[in-house]
Amino acid sequence: LNYLRHLQIREEHSENIRKYIEWELNARIVSLDACEPYELLVKEMQELIQQTLDKLPERTRKIFILSRYENKSYKEIAALMNMTTKGVDFHICKALKALQINLKDYFPLFLYFLMRFH
């Protein structure tokens, strides 16, 4: 009789655990459905870009920002930074190489979302 009671209690707890796991799984699915994967990917990439830029030497970072974020020409940047356009090109290439290395894992995903949603 004790053995049968033990089996009944064990079965009840197993059922409670199964219901909890099912509830947790459903909650995760709902929360994932509510998220836009493209937006998550873009946010993650933006954070990685910022981290990469933060690791660059100050001059390289400033030149890259002037070029890509402020849309300045190499000639304008050269005048602002008191350097040649070749020097500007060197710093831009250095920044792009660092970004290429750090974003290499995201490129296939980015292309997938770009093709799928645009």
PADOTOR-616605 format. One record per residue: residue in one letter; x, y, z of N, C-alpha, C, O in turn. Coordinates in pm, 1 decimal, padded with zeros to 6 digits. Each point is the difference from the previous one (the first is absolute). Example, Ala and Ser with C-alpha at 12.3 -4.5 7.8 and 13.67 -1.06 7.14 Angstrom:
! residues 2
<pt "A" <01319.0 -00569.0 00780.0> <-00089.0 00119.0 00000.0> <00090.0 00120.0 00000.0> <00103.6 -00001.9 00066.5>>
<pt "S" <-00138.6 00106.9 -00138.5> <00082.0 00119.0 00006.0> <-00077.0 00109.0 00073.0> <00050.9 00110.8 00016.9>>
This chain:
! residues 118
<pt "L" <00082.3 -00120.1 00000.0> <-00082.3 00120.1 00000.0> <00086.8 00126.6 00000.0> <-00027.6 00095.3 -00072.8>>
<pt "N" <00132.1 -00095.9 00154.9> <00092.2 00114.7 00002.8> <00068.6 00019.4 -00136.0> <00019.9 00112.3 -00046.6>>
<pt "Y" <00014.3 -00222.7 -00013.4> <00063.6 00006.7 -00131.5> <-00093.9 00064.0 -00102.4> <00043.8 00082.7 -00080.0>>
<pt "L" <-00170.2 -00119.2 00081.1> <-00097.8 00057.2 -00092.3> <-00021.4 00148.5 00027.4> <-00013.9 00079.0 -00093.4>>
<pt "R" <00011.1 -00040.2 00221.8> <-00011.5 00143.0 00035.4> <00121.2 00077.0 -00052.1> <-00012.0 00109.6 -00054.7>>
<pt "H" <00127.8 -00169.9 00073.4> <00123.5 00062.2 -00047.7> <-00005.2 00019.3 -00151.9> <00038.5 00105.6 -00050.4>>
<pt "L" <-00085.6 -00206.2 -00022.1> <-00013.5 00012.7 -00145.1> <-00098.7 00108.8 -00038.0> <00023.1 00073.7 -00095.9>>
<pt "Q" <-00132.0 -00062.6 00169.3> <-00100.2 00102.7 -00027.7> <00059.2 00139.6 00022.1> <-00019.0 00089.1 -00082.8>>
<pt "I" <00090.0 -00070.2 00193.1> <00063.6 00129.5 00029.0> <00104.1 00032.1 -00107.1> <00009.4 00113.0 -00048.0>>
<pt "R" <00067.3 -00213.6 00012.3> <00103.0 00019.7 -00102.1> <-00063.8 00039.7 -00133.4> <00050.7 00088.1 -00069.5>>
<pt "E" <-00160.4 -00152.3 00034.6> <-00071.3 00031.7 -00123.9> <-00056.1 00142.2 00003.6> <00006.1 00071.7 -00099.9>>
<pt "E" <-00060.3 -00031.2 00213.6> <-00053.3 00136.4 00013.2> <00110.9 00102.4 -00016.7> <-00018.8 00100.9 -00068.2>>
<pt "H" <00133.7 -00125.1 00129.1> <00111.6 00094.1 -00012.1> <00054.8 00002.5 -00143.0> <00036.1 00105.5 -00052.1>>
<pt "S" <-00030.6 -00221.5 -00009.1> <00045.5 -00005.5 -00139.7> <-00093.7 00081.0 -00088.8> <00045.1 00072.3 -00088.9>>
<pt "E" <-00173.6 -00084.3 00112.7> <-00099.0 00075.5 -00077.4> <00015.9 00150.7 00024.2> <-00007.3 00079.1 -00094.0>>
<pt "N" <00028.8 -00039.9 00219.5> <00020.8 00142.3 00031.6> <00126.1 00053.0 -00069.0> <-00000.4 00111.1 -00053.0>>
<pt "I" <00106.1 -00188.9 00053.7> <00124.6 00040.5 -00065.7> <-00021.8 00012.4 -00151.0> <00045.9 00095.9 -00062.0>>
<pt "R" <-00116.2 -00193.4 00003.4> <-00028.6 00004.6 -00142.9> <-00081.2 00124.1 -00036.0> <00027.4 00064.8 -00101.0>>
<pt "K" <-00128.0 -00031.2 00183.8> <-00081.6 00119.5 -00025.4> <00084.1 00126.7 00011.0> <-00015.6 00092.2 -00080.0>>
<pt "Y" <00105.0 -00087.4 00179.3> <00084.9 00117.1 00016.4> <00093.2 00016.0 -00120.5> <00016.3 00110.4 -00052.0>>
<pt "I" <00044.4 -00220.2 00008.3> <00090.4 00006.3 -00115.1> <-00076.3 00043.3 -00124.7> <00050.1 00080.0 -00079.0>>
<pt "E" <-00168.6 -00131.5 00061.5> <-00083.7 00038.9 -00114.3> <-00035.6 00147.9 00007.7> <00003.7 00069.5 -00101.6>>
<pt "W" <-00037.9 -00020.6 00219.7> <-00032.4 00142.4 00018.1> <00122.5 00085.8 -00032.2> <-00011.0 00101.0 -00069.5>>
<pt "E" <00127.1 -00141.4 00120.1> <00122.5 00076.6 -00024.7> <00033.9 00002.2 -00149.5> <00038.2 00104.3 -00053.2>>
<pt "L" <-00051.6 -00215.8 -00012.9> <00025.6 -00007.3 -00142.9> <-00095.5 00089.7 -00078.0> <00041.9 00071.8 -00090.8>>
<pt "N" <-00169.9 -00075.9 00126.2> <-00097.8 00087.7 -00066.1> <00031.3 00146.8 00023.8> <-00013.8 00082.1 -00090.7>>
<pt "A" <00056.0 -00048.6 00212.0> <00035.8 00139.1 00031.2> <00119.1 00044.6 -00084.4> <00002.1 00112.6 -00049.7>>
<pt "R" <00095.8 -00199.4 00033.4> <00116.2 00033.9 -00083.7> <-00039.6 00018.6 -00146.0> <00047.8 00092.0 -00066.4>>
<pt "I" <-00134.3 -00178.5 00016.9> <-00045.0 00010.4 -00138.7> <-00075.1 00130.9 -00021.9> <00021.8 00068.2 -00100.1>>
<pt "V" <-00109.9 -00033.2 00193.2> <-00075.7 00124.7 -00011.6> <00093.8 00119.7 00002.1> <-00016.7 00093.4 -00078.4>>
<pt "S" <00115.2 -00095.4 00167.6> <00092.2 00113.8 00007.9> <00085.8 00009.1 -00126.1> <00032.7 00110.2 -00044.1>>
<pt "L" <00003.9 -00223.0 -00014.1> <00075.7 00003.0 -00125.5> <-00085.4 00048.4 -00115.7> <00048.4 00071.6 -00087.6>>
<pt "D" <-00175.8 -00110.6 00086.9> <-00091.0 00048.2 -00105.0> <-00017.1 00150.8 00006.9> <-00017.1 00065.7 -00102.7>>
<pt "A" <00021.8 -00010.8 00223.7> <-00019.1 00143.6 00017.0> <00122.4 00078.7 -00045.9> <-00010.4 00119.2 -00029.0>>
<pt "C" <00125.1 -00184.0 00022.2> <00123.0 00067.6 -00040.4> <00012.3 -00000.8 -00151.7> <-00041.7 -00094.6 -00066.7>>
<pt "E" <00097.9 00198.5 00015.3> <00029.6 00008.5 -00142.1> <00146.9 -00038.9 -00017.6> <00087.7 00076.1 00040.9>>
<pt "P" <-00057.9 -00192.6 -00100.7> <00138.2 -00046.4 -00011.0> <00090.6 00098.7 -00073.6> <00116.9 00015.8 00035.1>>
<pt "Y" <-00171.0 00049.9 -00136.8> <00081.0 00096.5 -00074.4> <00045.1 00113.6 00090.9> <00115.6 00042.2 -00005.2>>
<pt "E" <-00206.8 00007.0 00088.2> <00033.5 00109.3 00091.8> <00104.0 -00044.6 00102.0> <00091.5 00075.5 00032.5>>
<pt "L" <-00105.1 -00197.5 00017.8> <00097.9 -00052.1 00094.8> <00137.3 -00011.2 -00064.9> <00101.3 00034.5 00061.0>>
<pt "L" <-00098.4 -00082.2 -00183.4> <00126.0 -00013.3 -00072.3> <00064.2 00136.1 -00022.3> <00120.1 00016.7 00021.4>>
<pt "V" <-00199.4 00080.1 -00064.2> <00053.8 00133.9 -00024.4> <00053.3 00061.2 00129.1> <00107.1 00060.8 00000.5>>
<pt "K" <-00181.4 -00076.6 00108.6> <00045.0 00054.9 00128.3> <00130.7 -00064.9 00044.4> <00091.1 00067.9 00047.3>>
<pt "E" <-00082.9 -00199.0 -00062.9> <00120.9 -00071.5 00037.5> <00118.2 00044.9 -00085.5> <00110.9 00017.9 00050.1>>
<pt "M" <-00135.9 -00000.1 -00179.1> <00106.2 00045.7 -00090.1> <00044.0 00142.5 00034.7> <00119.2 00030.8 -00003.8>>
<pt "Q" <-00214.2 00055.3 00037.1> <00035.4 00136.7 00037.5> <00087.6 00001.4 00125.5> <00095.6 00077.0 00009.1>>
<pt "E" <-00128.8 -00161.6 00085.8> <00081.7 -00009.2 00121.5> <00140.7 -00048.6 -00033.8> <00098.1 00052.1 00052.9>>
<pt "L" <-00088.2 -00151.2 -00140.1> <00130.0 -00051.8 -00039.3> <00080.5 00104.0 -00077.8> <00121.3 00010.7 00017.5>>
<pt "I" <-00188.2 00065.1 -00102.6> <00067.2 00108.4 -00072.9> <00054.6 00102.7 00097.9> <00114.4 00043.9 -00012.4>>
<pt "Q" <-00196.5 -00005.5 00109.9> <00044.6 00098.6 00098.2> <00117.7 -00052.6 00081.7> <00094.8 00073.9 00026.3>>
<pt "Q" <-00100.1 -00199.3 00013.5> <00111.4 -00060.1 00074.9> <00127.3 -00001.1 -00084.1> <00108.9 00027.0 00050.6>>
<pt "T" <-00123.2 -00058.4 -00178.9> <00115.7 -00002.2 -00089.7> <00057.5 00140.0 -00015.2> <00121.5 00018.9 00006.8>>
<pt "L" <-00208.4 00078.6 -00027.2> <00047.8 00138.8 -00013.2> <00067.2 00047.9 00127.7> <00099.1 00072.9 -00005.5>>
<pt "D" <-00152.0 -00113.1 00120.3> <00059.0 00040.5 00128.0> <00141.1 -00055.8 00018.5> <00081.3 00058.9 00071.2>>
<pt "K" <-00052.4 -00171.9 -00134.8> <00131.7 -00062.4 00012.6> <00103.2 00058.2 -00096.7> <00120.0 -00023.2 00014.9>>
<pt "L" <-00167.3 00098.5 -00113.3> <00091.6 00059.5 -00097.5> <00079.0 00113.8 00063.9> <-00044.9 00060.4 00097.4>>
<pt "P" <00163.9 -00031.1 -00153.0> <00071.4 00119.6 00045.7> <-00088.3 00123.8 -00021.7> <-00079.9 00004.9 -00093.5>>
<pt "E" <00095.6 00092.8 00179.6> <-00088.4 00117.5 -00001.9> <-00003.6 00068.1 -00137.1> <-00107.2 00035.4 -00049.2>>
<pt "R" <00222.0 -00017.5 -00010.8> <00005.8 00069.4 -00129.1> <-00073.9 -00079.4 -00108.6> <-00075.0 00057.0 -00079.2>>
<pt "T" <00096.7 -00187.8 00076.3> <-00068.0 -00085.7 -00098.2> <-00150.5 00005.3 00020.4> <-00075.9 00012.1 -00096.2>>
<pt "R" <00033.0 -00021.2 00221.0> <-00143.4 00005.2 00031.7> <-00059.7 00133.3 -00044.7> <-00106.6 00003.2 -00061.4>>
<pt "K" <00175.3 00106.4 00092.2> <-00051.8 00132.7 -00035.2> <-00011.5 00014.7 -00151.6> <-00099.8 00052.2 -00049.9>>
<pt "I" <00200.7 -00097.5 -00022.7> <-00002.6 00008.7 -00146.7> <-00113.3 -00083.8 -00056.2> <-00070.5 00044.1 -00090.8>>
<pt "F" <00051.9 -00165.3 00143.9> <-00107.7 -00086.8 -00047.5> <-00135.6 00064.4 00026.0> <-00087.1 -00001.9 -00087.0>>
<pt "I" <00068.5 00058.4 00204.6> <-00127.1 00065.2 00033.8> <-00025.7 00119.9 -00091.2> <-00112.4 00020.0 -00046.2>>
<pt "L" <00214.7 00058.5 00020.8> <-00016.0 00113.5 -00090.9> <-00041.5 -00046.7 -00139.2> <-00082.4 00063.3 -00066.0>>
<pt "S" <00139.9 -00173.6 00022.9> <-00030.9 -00050.7 -00133.3> <-00137.8 -00064.7 -00007.9> <-00081.1 00034.6 -00085.9>>
<pt "R" <00055.7 -00128.0 00175.5> <-00120.4 -00081.3 -00012.8> <-00123.8 00057.9 00067.4> <-00111.4 -00017.3 -00049.6>>
<pt "Y" <00129.7 00085.0 00160.7> <-00115.5 00052.9 00072.2> <-00029.7 00145.6 -00033.4> <-00115.5 00042.5 00003.3>>
<pt "E" <00219.7 00034.2 -00035.3> <-00020.2 00141.0 -00032.3> <00011.9 00027.4 -00149.9> <-00010.0 00115.0 -00042.7>>
<pt "N" <00031.1 -00218.2 -00036.3> <00004.9 00007.5 -00146.1> <00099.9 00102.4 -00053.6> <-00026.6 00066.8 -00100.0>>
<pt "K" <00138.0 -00055.0 00164.8> <00105.0 00091.0 -00047.7> <00083.4 -00074.0 -00105.0> <00019.7 -00121.3 00007.9>>
<pt "S" <00028.1 00196.9 -00105.2> <00086.5 -00058.5 -00102.9> <00141.0 -00017.3 00056.8> <00035.4 00059.1 00102.0>>
<pt "Y" <00043.4 -00141.1 -00170.3> <00138.1 -00020.7 00044.3> <00076.1 00133.1 00001.0> <00082.4 00025.4 00087.9>>
<pt "K" <-00111.4 00057.9 -00186.4> <00067.5 00130.2 -00008.9> <-00037.4 00088.3 00119.7> <00086.5 00065.8 00057.7>>
<pt "E" <-00215.0 -00064.1 -00020.3> <-00044.5 00079.6 00115.2> <00062.1 -00052.6 00129.1> <00042.8 00077.5 00085.5>>
<pt "I" <-00038.5 -00209.4 -00072.4> <00058.3 -00059.9 00120.3> <00148.9 00031.7 00007.2> <00052.3 00033.6 00106.3>>
<pt "A" <00014.6 -00044.5 -00219.1> <00143.8 00030.2 -00005.0> <00026.3 00143.3 00046.7> <00094.6 00025.4 00074.5>>
<pt "A" <-00178.5 00066.9 -00118.8> <00016.8 00140.1 00040.0> <-00026.8 00016.6 00149.5> <00073.9 00070.5 00068.7>>
<pt "L" <-00180.0 -00135.3 -00017.7> <-00033.4 00009.8 00142.7> <00107.0 -00062.0 00088.8> <00030.9 00053.3 00106.6>>
<pt "M" <00025.3 -00164.7 -00149.6> <00094.5 -00074.9 00081.8> <00145.1 00036.4 -00030.4> <00092.6 -00054.3 00060.1>>
<pt "N" <-00073.9 00147.8 -00155.0> <00133.6 00045.7 -00036.3> <00088.3 -00116.8 -00046.5> <00108.5 -00023.7 00053.0>>
<pt "M" <-00159.6 -00048.5 -00154.4> <00072.1 -00114.3 -00053.9> <-00032.4 -00015.0 -00148.4> <-00079.6 00076.5 -00054.4>>
<pt "T" <00140.2 -00173.5 -00010.0> <-00025.0 -00022.7 -00142.5> <-00122.7 -00089.7 -00017.7> <-00044.4 -00067.0 00093.3>>
<pt "T" <-00009.0 00067.8 -00216.1> <-00112.9 -00088.4 -00028.5> <00043.6 -00146.1 00004.4> <-00081.1 -00087.1 00031.6>>
<pt "K" <00206.3 00058.8 -00062.5> <00053.5 -00136.9 00011.5> <-00003.4 -00045.3 00146.6> <-00030.7 -00115.6 00029.2>>
<pt "G" <00062.2 00206.9 00061.5> <-00004.3 -00031.9 00142.9> <-00142.9 -00030.0 00044.0> <-00024.4 -00091.1 00079.2>>
<pt "V" <-00069.6 00169.6 -00132.0> <-00141.6 -00023.2 00030.8> <-00039.9 -00138.4 -00051.5> <-00065.4 -00077.0 00070.3>>
<pt "D" <00105.4 00046.7 -00192.9> <-00030.7 -00130.1 -00059.1> <00057.7 -00113.2 00085.2> <-00066.1 -00101.8 00020.3>>
<pt "F" <00187.1 00118.4 00029.1> <00062.1 -00101.5 00085.6> <-00085.2 -00025.9 00123.8> <-00026.1 -00115.4 00034.0>>
<pt "H" <-00017.5 00221.8 00033.6> <-00078.7 -00014.7 00123.1> <-00137.9 -00059.9 -00027.6> <-00049.3 -00080.5 00079.0>>
<pt "I" <-00012.4 00118.8 -00189.5> <-00130.7 -00057.4 -00036.8> <00015.3 -00150.1 -00025.9> <-00080.6 -00080.3 00047.0>>
<pt "C" <00183.3 00043.9 -00121.3> <00023.8 -00142.4 -00028.9> <00026.4 -00078.3 00128.2> <-00045.2 -00113.6 00014.3>>
<pt "K" <00117.8 00174.1 00078.1> <00029.5 -00064.6 00128.3> <-00129.5 -00024.7 00078.7> <-00018.8 -00107.3 00057.4>>
<pt "A" <-00068.6 00205.8 -00055.4> <-00127.7 -00013.8 00071.3> <-00089.5 -00103.6 -00068.1> <-00062.7 -00081.9 00067.2>>
<pt "L" <00056.8 00085.6 -00199.2> <-00083.7 -00095.3 -00073.6> <00049.3 -00142.9 00018.6> <-00080.3 -00092.8 00009.2>>
<pt "K" <00210.9 00074.8 -00003.6> <00056.4 -00133.6 00020.4> <-00039.9 -00052.4 00138.4> <-00037.3 -00116.5 00013.6>>
<pt "A" <00044.8 00201.2 00087.7> <-00038.9 -00041.4 00135.1> <-00148.2 -00036.0 00004.4> <-00038.5 -00098.8 00062.5>>
<pt "L" <-00044.1 00179.0 -00128.9> <-00143.7 -00029.4 -00005.1> <-00027.2 -00129.5 -00075.4> <-00084.0 -00080.1 00040.9>>
<pt "Q" <00154.5 00060.3 -00149.7> <-00017.9 -00121.9 -00079.2> <00033.0 -00123.0 00083.5> <-00071.8 -00099.8 -00006.0>>
<pt "I" <00177.6 00105.7 00082.5> <00039.9 -00113.2 00084.0> <-00104.2 -00025.6 00109.2> <-00037.7 -00114.6 00024.3>>
<pt "N" <-00008.1 00220.1 00040.4> <-00092.8 -00016.9 00112.2> <-00143.2 -00031.2 -00042.8> <-00077.2 -00054.7 00078.8>>
<pt "L" <00041.4 00088.2 -00200.8> <-00137.0 -00024.4 -00047.3> <-00010.8 -00119.9 -00094.0> <-00106.8 -00024.7 -00055.9>>
<pt "K" <00213.8 -00048.7 00038.1> <00000.7 -00109.4 -00098.3> <-00107.4 -00104.3 00027.7> <-00055.0 -00057.5 -00093.9>>
<pt "D" <00024.2 00032.1 00220.2> <-00101.3 -00100.5 00034.0> <-00142.0 00049.4 -00026.7> <-00092.1 -00080.9 -00011.5>>
<pt "Y" <00073.3 00211.0 00001.5> <-00133.0 00057.2 -00018.2> <-00036.6 00020.1 -00145.6> <-00117.6 00017.8 -00031.7>>
<pt "F" <00213.4 -00020.3 -00055.8> <-00026.6 00030.5 -00139.4> <-00102.2 -00093.9 -00063.9> <-00092.5 00048.4 -00065.2>>
<pt "P" <00104.9 -00181.2 00080.8> <-00101.5 -00088.1 -00061.2> <-00140.7 00024.1 00056.0> <-00097.8 -00001.1 -00074.9>>
<pt "L" <00087.8 00022.7 00205.5> <-00130.7 00027.8 00060.4> <-00057.7 00131.4 -00050.5> <-00118.9 00009.5 -00030.3>>
<pt "F" <00204.7 00091.4 00021.7> <-00044.5 00129.7 -00047.2> <-00052.7 -00009.7 -00143.0> <-00103.2 00058.3 -00032.9>>
<pt "L" <00174.7 -00132.1 -00051.5> <-00045.5 -00018.8 -00137.8> <-00133.8 -00073.3 -00004.1> <-00088.2 00034.1 -00078.7>>
<pt "Y" <00074.3 -00134.7 00164.0> <-00125.0 -00075.3 00005.6> <-00117.1 00092.3 00032.8> <-00102.1 -00001.7 -00068.9>>
<pt "F" <00116.8 00081.7 00173.5> <-00108.8 00090.0 00039.6> <-00021.2 00110.3 -00102.3> <-00113.1 00042.4 -00023.7>>
<pt "L" <00219.5 00003.3 -00035.9> <-00010.4 00104.5 -00101.3> <-00080.2 -00051.9 -00119.8> <-00086.5 00070.4 -00052.2>>
<pt "M" <00114.6 -00190.8 00009.8> <-00069.8 -00059.1 -00114.2> <-00143.9 -00035.8 00036.8> <-00089.8 00010.6 -00083.4>>
<pt "R" <00068.2 -00051.9 00205.3> <-00132.5 -00047.6 00041.7> <-00098.4 00114.2 00025.1> <-00117.4 -00010.1 -00035.6>>
<pt "F" <00164.2 00116.7 00095.7> <-00091.6 00105.4 00045.2> <00003.1 00125.4 -00086.1> <-00080.5 00090.4 00022.4>>
<pt "H" <00168.4 -00081.9 -00117.8> <00005.9 00122.9 -00081.7> <-00014.2 -00031.3 -00145.5> <00002.5 00090.8 -00083.1>>
